Structure formats: structure tokens, C-alpha cells
Amino acid sequence: MTSAASLFACRPADVTLERVRELVAIGQPESLTLEYKEKYTPKIPVSVAAMANSYGGLILVGVTERSVDDRIIGVAEDAIVQIVNGCHQTLEPPWEPEIIPVPLPDADSRMILVVRVDPAKASRPLLVQGAAPIRLHGRNAVADRAGLARLINEAVPQAVAAGLRLPTAALPMDDQGKPSADFLVRTGMFVPVDASATWLPLSERGVRAFADALNNSLLHHVLFRWCASIGDGGMNPFHRSGFNRARKVRLLWQGGPDGAPAFPLEAVARIDLPDAYGAPISHLQVSLQVVARFRHTLGCAVPLTVARLHELVDALTATLVDDKVAGALAALAGVDPLVIPQPLGLDFLSSTDMPDLLAGNGLTLVPDAGTSRGANLLADPGVDQRDPVERRTLIDSWLQQISLDSGLLGMEKVLEQLHGSLGPQP
């Protein structure tokens, strides 16, 4: 069932009419973080300021509080302009919240406006006629002198301070301090944790569900096929290995041919719930990486084709947005699966120069252009990574950037040939 919290935190594309109807059907009254408005009124900018100065929240414009059969009545599209103008004219400094229009079918262009007020993005305190509105239960009030002083002197909100990047990726090293892997590919994200789960250890049942979901994921199948292509052997599915504690989980997947001194392919999933005692907000730090050790375990390099790299990156990102994986993470964090974010980006590290790693792919080396041994790439937040076509476009852009940073030309042509051989994507 959709909650106000999940509708507030999910991606804009996931704010649908069905989910708005679910929330309204619950019958939740106006609260600290929820307000209903039948139409635009000058009180909306005040409520925006009050929520921004407090805990944030939702304002559903086009939803009545009256007890009627259908509380969703909608507003005309120009209500968006009224809200924006009202916020800019009323608030000091001018600031506007996120406004997501949700069209009503067969309602003559009427829509619900889901106004999301995120205090981490607002220039707090927001003032209205020199006063700082704050939110109380179901109504607005004005901050007293002490409350205003706290807003002025507050530190950077925790959600912003937490950052949007995983810790720096690094290749594994041997006893001599040299890289012990051919390359590493990693992605991950931060998952918000419900207040009720912030101080609890990670559920053992939840960890098992996460491992089971990974062992039935696209990544598992892709790695298994890769292992089979280099010789008969075996594999160990995702299981606890290495440093595991009440708030830290490390799951390891291993595979490779028989007779090798060690597994040439490994995948590691990590979940880390920081011990940030005293902090009001916490996140699960989730990462998923693949490490290849062909030179060190088989004594020879296994060519890394663009097709294989594309398939591997696709499997990593697709696995983290898989419904079962996201559901397991949501259960561990105590939140609605709707708020599970998408992977933030991609880290790709090589122990050799990238042209050597990608040799034989039809790419052309630019003379004296320099090279690189890795890349740290961000994902476009506007891309829906659950959609195979959009995800493929994102991965294409990542691989093109990696090749250009490495002084290699021709990646675009290689990708066109690759997609032509694969045929249209579903």
C-alpha cells in the first residue's frame, strides 16, 4: 500500500494516479507531512514554507478533505503556474518545490498536483512576511525566536551531507602491493532507512532473502555463462564471506574452471549500515562489484570484448533494479520498495592501460592522446534503469566515455554493430 513517505521519496515517474488513489483511499488525515487542497489558494506557499522549515512533506492539490465518494477532483493545468508564481512572490528567498502533475483520464485536462517539499533542497529558513512558518500536526504556525535561531544556525541537512557517491573503488592488491586483478566493475546506491530500523541490526532473514534474490538474478546467469565459456568448472553462489557483522554484510560469488589455483571471477555484494549514532537519518550503503583475475589465476589474459563488458555492466545495473532484489533491500531498510533508488553510477578500474585491456575490439588508438586505467561515471537520474532500452542507452554512453578517456576511437561504431547482432531489445 502506498504511503505518504513512499510517494515523497520515489522517482517522479513512479508517482502515478493509481498510487495517489491508494494514498487517498487510506483516509489519512492532514498531518505534519501531508496536506490536501481542492484548488490553488494563497495558503499553499505558506504550507510549502512551513514544511520546508520542518520535516518536509506532500501537498496534494486537487484532492478534497470533504467526505465524498471520490475525493480526487483535480485542478486545471494553470494551477502549476499559480503555485510557482505564489512561491516566488510570497517566499523569502524565492523558492519552489517539486511539482509533479498526474493527469486524470477523461477529465478535460484536469490533473492532481503532487507537491513534494524537500527540506534538504530548500534555503532554510523560508520566510513569509518576515516570519518563519513551521508545521504542526495538520496546521501551520510560526517559529518562535529560539526556533528561528535554530533554523538560521543549523548544519547542512544530513541527507545532503551523506553525499551521493560510494567510497572510492580500488583494485585488490597482493602481498607485494601490486594489483591482483585484471579489472573491477562496480555500481551501487544509498537506500534510505526507516527510523524504526535505524538502530537495529540487519535482519538475518532479510540477508538470506537478498542472497537468494542475487542468486536468481541476471548477474548470476551472466557470470555463470562467462565461466562456462572459459572451461568446465564450478561456482559458489552468493554466500556470506569475509567481514560480516550485525550492521555489515559481505556476500561472495565465485566461479571458474577446474584446476585453477583460485577462482578467476568473483562478485561481491556489500551492505553497510553505518553506526552513525545521534544522526536522525541513516542509509544502507549498497554496492555490487565484479572482479576478474584471469592473468593471476589462469596465467593468461582472457580478452575482454565490448560485448562482454556491455553484458556485464547491464547485468550489474539490472540486478540492483530487479524487483526481488529491491524488495529484499526494502525489507532490510524497513521501507516501501517504491523508494529504493537506482544505481548512482559506474566505477571501472583496470590494472593495465585501457587500450591493452580492450585490444582487439576494432577500436583505434589516438597517437599521443594519453590513456587511463579507469573511470568513475555518474548515471543520468532521468534514465529509468528498469527499462532495458533506456538502460542500454545509458551503458552505451558510459562505454563511449570510457573509450574516449582512454584515447580510443570507434566505440560508437562497435556498439552499433553489437546491437545490430543482438537485434531489437525488448
Phi, psi and omega per residue, in radians:
M1 nan 2.319 -3.132
T2 -1.186 2.384 3.075
S3 -2.016 2.920 3.083
A4 -1.080 -0.666 -3.126
A5 -1.128 -0.736 -3.121
S6 -1.231 -0.643 3.113
L7 -1.194 -0.517 3.120
F8 -1.259 -0.667 -2.968
A9 -1.676 -0.254 -3.040
C10 -1.325 2.955 3.084
R11 -1.152 2.575 3.138
P12 -0.938 -0.617 -3.131
A13 -1.146 -0.353 -3.132
D14 -1.581 -0.010 3.062
V15 -1.486 1.633 -3.071
T16 -1.942 2.886 3.120
L17 -1.094 -0.662 3.141
E18 -1.054 -0.721 -3.118
R19 -1.274 -0.617 3.053
V20 -1.110 -0.757 3.120
R21 -1.080 -0.700 3.106
E22 -1.044 -0.778 -3.130
L23 -1.119 -0.778 -3.131
V24 -1.149 -0.645 -3.105
A25 -1.131 -0.459 3.108
I26 -1.049 -0.532 -3.131
G27 1.406 0.387 3.139
Q28 -1.140 2.221 3.136
P29 -1.291 2.943 3.062
E30 -1.026 2.518 -3.029
S31 -2.546 -2.880 3.086
L32 -1.013 -0.589 -2.985
T33 -2.129 0.233 -3.118
L34 -2.510 2.347 3.112
E35 -2.541 2.528 3.106
Y36 -1.974 2.482 3.040
K37 -2.415 2.256 3.107
E38 -1.164 -0.648 -3.079
K39 -2.663 3.101 3.104
Y40 -1.235 2.368 2.985
T41 -2.449 2.793 3.112
P42 -1.091 -0.157 3.106
K43 -1.339 -0.313 -3.101
I44 -1.116 -0.837 3.091
P45 -1.032 -0.579 3.103
V46 -1.162 -0.727 3.102
S47 -1.143 -0.638 3.071
V48 -1.041 -0.823 3.131
A49 -1.105 -0.749 -3.106
A50 -1.100 -0.755 3.115
M51 -1.197 -0.686 3.127
A52 -1.117 -0.594 3.136
N53 -1.448 -0.058 -3.098
S54 -2.100 -1.931 -3.026
Y55 -1.963 0.124 -3.053
G56 1.370 -3.110 3.108
G57 2.743 -2.969 -3.093
L58 -2.049 2.447 2.933
I59 -2.121 2.049 3.130
L60 -1.703 1.875 -3.103
V61 -1.677 2.187 -3.046
G62 1.844 0.243 3.114
V63 -2.182 2.188 -3.110
T64 -1.590 2.651 3.042
E65 -1.489 -0.239 -3.070
R66 -1.129 2.629 -3.137
S67 -1.439 1.596 -3.139
V68 -2.287 2.929 -3.102
D69 -1.087 -0.725 3.138
D70 -2.216 1.850 -3.102
R71 -1.343 -0.226 -3.126
I72 -1.551 1.881 -3.074
I73 -1.961 -0.407 3.072
G74 1.404 2.885 3.083
V75 -2.373 2.871 3.085
A76 -1.296 2.795 -3.071
E77 -1.083 -0.510 -3.097
D78 -1.191 -0.137 3.059
A79 -1.118 -0.476 3.085
I80 -1.075 -0.836 3.141
V81 -1.095 -0.681 3.130
Q82 -1.084 -0.727 3.135
I83 -1.145 -0.806 -3.127
V84 -1.077 -0.842 3.134
N85 -1.099 -0.734 -3.137
G86 -1.063 -0.730 3.136
C87 -1.154 -0.720 -3.122
H88 -1.237 -0.564 -3.128
Q89 -1.468 -0.446 -3.013
T90 -1.743 -0.638 -2.992
L91 -1.554 2.515 3.072
E92 -2.226 2.004 -0.040
P93 -1.280 2.782 3.124
P94 -1.022 2.346 3.137
W95 -2.734 2.495 3.110
E96 -2.168 2.486 3.116
P97 -1.430 3.097 3.038
E98 -1.347 2.266 -3.132
I99 -2.112 2.060 -3.106
I100 -1.953 1.953 3.097
P101 -1.374 2.337 3.107
V102 -2.122 1.784 -3.055
P103 -1.110 2.553 3.024
L104 -1.725 2.237 -3.128
P105 -1.199 2.462 3.057
D106 0.950 0.728 -3.118
A107 -2.267 0.535 3.038
D108 0.949 0.932 3.051
S109 1.150 0.324 3.082
R110 -1.476 2.777 -3.035
M111 -2.690 2.832 2.939
I112 -1.669 2.404 3.049
L113 -1.862 2.051 3.084
V114 -1.682 1.852 -3.098
V115 -1.676 2.018 -3.106
R116 -1.868 2.059 -3.091
V117 -1.823 1.896 -3.120
D118 -1.802 1.933 -3.104
P119 -1.105 -0.408 3.133
A120 -1.250 -0.305 -3.123
K121 -1.804 -0.156 -3.081
A122 -1.542 2.664 3.076
S123 -1.493 1.349 -3.099
R124 -1.260 2.525 -0.084
P125 -1.391 2.527 2.963
L126 -1.566 2.242 -3.073
L127 -1.888 2.599 3.005
V128 -2.244 1.972 -3.091
Q129 0.926 0.755 3.050
G130 1.445 -0.115 3.138
A131 -1.915 2.746 3.139
A132 -1.860 1.788 3.084
P133 -1.118 2.565 3.019
I134 -2.321 2.875 -3.078
R135 -1.802 2.223 2.952
L136 -1.898 -3.057 -3.054
H137 -1.201 1.806 3.069
G138 1.363 0.103 3.129
R139 -2.710 2.943 3.110
N140 -1.778 2.673 3.072
A141 -2.500 -3.001 -3.139
V142 -2.099 2.354 3.138
A143 -1.150 2.422 3.037
D144 -1.355 -3.083 -3.052
R145 -1.064 -0.737 -3.120
A146 -1.155 -0.720 3.126
G147 -1.136 -0.691 3.101
L148 -1.125 -0.693 3.121
A149 -1.107 -0.681 3.114
R150 -1.122 -0.717 3.125
L151 -1.114 -0.688 -3.113
I152 -1.216 -0.652 -3.015
N153 -1.718 0.061 -3.048
E154 -1.127 2.710 3.082
A155 -1.365 3.044 3.079
V156 -1.043 2.313 3.135
P157 -0.928 2.487 -3.070
Q158 -1.008 -0.647 -3.101
A159 -1.099 -0.575 3.110
V160 -1.388 -0.746 -3.102
A161 -1.103 -0.505 -3.114
A162 -1.083 -0.413 3.106
G163 1.398 2.960 -3.098
L164 -2.130 0.314 -3.133
R165 -2.179 2.471 3.043
L166 -1.257 2.821 3.054
P167 -0.979 2.695 -3.093
T168 -1.002 2.286 3.105
A169 -1.336 2.621 3.135
A170 -2.557 2.457 3.070
L171 -1.203 2.519 3.048
P172 -1.072 2.580 -3.123
M173 -2.053 2.647 3.061
D174 -1.583 -3.016 -3.094
D175 -1.141 -0.349 -3.136
Q176 -1.610 0.061 -3.135
G177 1.359 0.330 3.113
K178 -1.867 2.659 -3.139
P179 -1.001 2.331 3.132
S180 -1.875 0.334 3.132
A181 -2.453 2.641 3.084
D182 -1.250 -0.836 3.127
F183 -2.789 2.894 3.141
L184 -2.400 2.385 3.044
V185 -2.201 2.258 -3.065
R186 -2.474 2.560 2.978
T187 -2.491 3.067 -3.118
G188 2.937 -3.078 -3.117
M189 -2.861 3.051 3.037
F190 -1.886 2.230 -3.117
V191 -1.849 2.140 3.123
P192 -1.104 2.511 -3.107
V193 -1.964 2.313 3.079
D194 -1.113 2.568 -3.110
A195 -0.979 -0.580 -3.116
S196 -1.186 -0.379 -3.102
A197 -1.857 -0.008 -3.024
T198 -1.031 -0.725 -3.012
W199 -1.781 0.077 -3.098
L200 -1.581 2.667 3.000
P201 -1.195 2.750 3.118
L202 -1.167 2.302 -3.087
S203 -1.103 2.280 3.098
E204 -1.128 -0.668 3.089
R205 -1.109 -0.701 3.119
G206 -1.144 -0.668 3.106
V207 -1.128 -0.718 3.105
R208 -1.100 -0.709 3.120
A209 -1.124 -0.662 3.106
F210 -1.133 -0.791 3.113
A211 -1.083 -0.754 3.131
D212 -1.078 -0.715 3.136
A213 -1.133 -0.700 3.108
L214 -1.142 -0.638 -3.117
N215 -1.310 -0.112 3.038
N216 -2.041 0.308 -3.053
S217 -1.609 2.985 3.071
L218 -1.098 -0.647 -3.130
L219 -1.050 -0.782 3.118
H220 -0.987 -0.810 -3.082
H221 -1.195 -0.671 3.123
V222 -1.146 -0.785 3.135
L223 -1.136 -0.681 3.130
F224 -1.092 -0.745 3.122
R225 -1.146 -0.655 3.131
W226 -1.128 -0.766 3.098
C227 -1.041 -0.757 -3.129
A228 -1.107 -0.515 -3.105
S229 -1.299 -0.282 -3.133
I230 -1.890 0.133 3.063
G231 2.393 2.737 3.111
D232 -1.148 2.464 3.140
G233 -3.078 -2.558 -3.110
G234 -2.559 -3.059 3.130
M235 -2.710 2.710 3.013
N236 -1.931 2.079 -3.134
P237 -1.172 3.047 -3.104
F238 -0.992 2.208 -3.130
H239 -2.650 2.776 3.106
R240 -1.100 2.338 3.117
S241 -2.791 2.403 3.117
G242 1.455 -2.516 -3.004
F243 -1.318 1.874 3.079
N244 -2.271 2.264 3.128
R245 -2.396 -3.040 -3.090
A246 -1.076 -0.546 -3.083
R247 -2.075 0.205 3.132
K248 -2.394 2.333 -3.130
V249 -2.266 2.377 3.036
R250 -2.287 2.020 3.132
L251 -1.929 2.304 -3.029
L252 -2.057 2.358 2.984
W253 -2.033 2.372 -3.133
Q254 -2.385 2.523 3.098
G255 -2.781 2.692 3.109
G256 2.922 3.057 -3.084
P257 -1.327 2.744 3.067
D258 -1.117 2.587 3.091
G259 1.568 -0.249 3.112
A260 -1.270 2.499 -3.130
P261 -1.155 -0.342 3.111
A262 -2.737 2.936 3.142
F263 -1.298 2.173 3.139
P264 -1.343 -0.310 3.131
L265 -2.134 2.288 3.078
E266 -2.377 2.562 2.968
A267 -2.235 2.407 -3.104
V268 -2.240 2.198 3.016
A269 -1.902 2.268 -3.132
R270 -2.162 2.429 2.988
I271 -2.207 2.228 -3.095
D272 -2.297 2.060 3.042
L273 -1.819 1.751 -3.024
P274 -1.025 2.568 3.097
D275 -1.497 1.151 -3.078
A276 -1.591 1.170 -3.086
Y277 -1.100 2.361 -3.136
G278 1.624 -0.220 3.132
A279 -1.519 2.369 -3.086
P280 -1.336 -0.279 -3.068
I281 -2.286 2.437 3.102
S282 -2.434 2.814 -3.131
H283 -2.390 2.585 2.895
L284 -1.393 2.223 3.046
Q285 -1.643 1.988 -3.030
V286 -2.013 2.278 3.068
S287 -2.412 2.647 3.132
L288 -2.443 2.113 -3.077
Q289 -2.386 2.724 3.069
V290 -2.112 2.309 3.117
V291 -2.094 2.230 3.107
A292 -1.883 2.294 -3.116
R293 -2.246 0.818 -3.061
F294 -1.131 -0.825 -3.117
R295 -1.074 -0.662 -3.021
H296 -1.456 -0.372 -3.099
T297 -1.914 -0.543 -3.118
L298 -1.833 -0.189 3.131
G299 1.388 0.124 3.120
C300 -2.668 2.790 3.129
A301 -1.485 2.389 3.006
V302 -1.721 2.063 -3.047
P303 -0.943 2.353 3.075
L304 -1.717 1.795 3.123
T305 -1.416 2.743 3.069
V306 -1.066 -0.646 3.119
A307 -1.074 -0.772 3.138
R308 -1.146 -0.751 3.141
L309 -1.116 -0.738 3.127
H310 -1.089 -0.764 -3.140
E311 -1.111 -0.689 -3.117
L312 -1.179 -0.803 3.132
V313 -1.131 -0.696 3.099
D314 -1.069 -0.731 -3.131
A315 -1.148 -0.692 3.122
L316 -1.069 -0.894 -3.088
T317 -1.216 -0.713 -3.141
A318 -1.103 -0.596 -3.124
T319 -1.161 -0.734 -3.101
L320 -1.268 -0.324 3.066
V321 -1.786 0.069 3.080
D322 -1.087 2.450 -3.060
D323 -1.013 -0.742 -3.099
K324 -1.236 -0.673 3.093
V325 -1.155 -0.804 3.117
A326 -1.091 -0.670 3.111
G327 -1.113 -0.695 3.109
A328 -1.152 -0.713 3.095
L329 -1.144 -0.684 3.120
A330 -1.101 -0.698 3.118
A331 -1.135 -0.685 3.114
L332 -1.157 -0.594 -3.107
A333 -1.577 -0.154 -3.130
G334 1.227 0.552 -3.098
V335 -2.197 2.974 3.069
D336 -1.247 2.353 3.092
P337 -0.944 -0.385 -3.129
L338 -1.064 -0.475 -3.056
V339 -1.642 -0.001 3.114
I340 -1.133 2.141 -3.089
P341 -1.349 3.012 3.060
Q342 -1.561 2.809 3.064
P343 -0.943 2.477 -3.050
L344 -1.366 -0.482 -3.069
G345 3.034 -2.723 -3.060
L346 -2.485 2.335 2.980
D347 -1.940 2.280 -3.129
F348 -2.338 2.011 -3.096
L349 -2.160 2.478 3.135
S350 -2.232 2.569 3.084
S351 -1.451 -0.211 3.078
T352 -2.142 2.946 3.072
D353 -1.027 2.481 -3.051
M354 -1.013 -0.675 3.095
P355 -1.030 -0.582 3.095
D356 -1.221 -0.685 -3.124
L357 -1.163 -0.647 -3.062
L358 -1.785 0.312 -3.138
A359 -1.060 2.557 3.077
G360 1.479 0.237 -3.132
N361 -1.802 0.181 -3.116
G362 1.415 0.250 3.121
L363 -1.584 2.651 -3.097
T364 -1.951 2.265 3.137
L365 -1.467 2.242 3.078
V366 -1.395 2.110 -3.111
P367 -1.044 2.370 3.060
D368 1.005 0.452 -3.120
A369 -1.571 -0.108 -3.050
G370 1.425 3.032 -3.122
T371 -2.600 -3.059 3.120
S372 -2.613 2.938 3.081
R373 -2.147 0.397 3.107
G374 2.957 3.044 3.132
A375 -2.706 2.563 3.042
N376 -2.131 1.877 -2.960
L377 -2.035 2.451 3.098
L378 -1.680 2.633 3.079
A379 -1.560 2.498 3.029
D380 -1.210 2.042 -3.103
P381 -1.123 -0.277 3.130
G382 -1.421 -0.137 -3.128
V383 -1.546 2.280 3.062
D384 -1.530 1.772 -3.059
Q385 -1.242 -0.173 3.048
R386 -1.317 -0.368 3.134
D387 -1.514 2.105 -3.075
P388 -1.004 -0.650 -3.111
V389 -1.215 -0.803 3.127
E390 -1.154 -0.660 3.127
R391 -1.138 -0.694 3.119
R392 -1.093 -0.702 3.111
T393 -1.087 -0.721 3.117
L394 -1.104 -0.796 -3.117
I395 -1.140 -0.686 3.071
D396 -0.987 -0.775 -3.117
S397 -1.155 -0.652 3.089
W398 -1.093 -0.834 -3.093
L399 -1.156 -0.631 3.083
Q400 -1.135 -0.694 3.124
Q401 -1.176 -0.711 3.103
I402 -1.041 -0.777 -3.099
S403 -1.177 -0.739 -3.133
L404 -1.157 -0.707 3.103
D405 -1.124 -0.402 -3.125
S406 -1.659 0.098 -3.134
G407 1.295 0.536 -3.126
L408 -2.021 2.346 3.096
L409 -1.966 2.738 3.049
G410 1.779 0.041 -3.117
M411 -1.077 -0.666 -3.117
E412 -1.056 -0.739 3.138
K413 -1.170 -0.711 3.113
V414 -1.066 -0.738 -3.133
L415 -1.156 -0.670 3.102
E416 -1.079 -0.756 3.114
Q417 -1.144 -0.682 3.132
L418 -1.079 -0.870 -3.104
H419 -1.172 -0.542 3.077
G420 -1.144 -0.658 3.121
S421 -1.267 -0.493 3.131
L422 -1.418 -0.411 -3.086
G423 1.462 3.077 -3.133
P424 -1.073 2.492 3.130
Q425 -1.522 2.626 3.138
P426 -1.195 nan nan
